Amino acid sequence: MLKPNSPTPLFRPGAAAASTLATATAALLAALALSGCDRATSSKPPVAPEVAAAAEAALDALAAACARAVEARQPTVQPTGDGRWTVHGYSAALVQRDVTTTDSPITPLLGKIVVKDNEAQATAPSEADARAIILSPVHLVANRTHTFIYRFDGQRWQWANGSRTTKAPSQSDTTVPLERAELAAPGSDFAACLPQ
């Protein structure tokens, strides 16, 4: 055992060779283990390039249709019941999409579309005043993130599931599941985000 402040030997004959041998052995064993993992995972058939390309193109088209639909939303103006009027709307949405390759032979490709927007609302004494309001961050009600998950069946994307996370000032974040029927309902802002 070394005493405090005693010089640490820089080289001990035989120790360096033993240490180098131990390090090399550990590296060789790790490389063999990893190469075995590579062989095990590579035995699964990869997604054919034409299938992957078709999936990418189809999800691009679906994301573009979804983006156009949410971009076309207009604010709504409604009476509040107490003689006042409310204007309610959403900011321009950020629409992102992603395709992921999985290890599953049943669903080798998963797709995801994420739509982020802000919900805003303001109240005015008359309908004309409400229609004149330009919603801005000052009228923020909540930030929303819609996440839609799809699986590719080799020919087309199929709905898998969805969720909406809402972040409202001074409130806890909430996440709720979204069903296909809810998105497909008349008047839904997100019907175009469903595969046909």
PyMOL commands that set and color helices and strands:
alter all, ss='L'
color gray80, all
select helices_A, chain A and resi 15-42+49-71+127-132+137-139+180-184+191-193
alter helices_A, ss='H'
color red, helices_A
select strands_A, chain A and resi 76-79+85-90+94-101+109-124+140-152+157-167+174-178
alter strands_A, ss='S'
color yellow, strands_A
deselect
rebuild
show_as cartoon
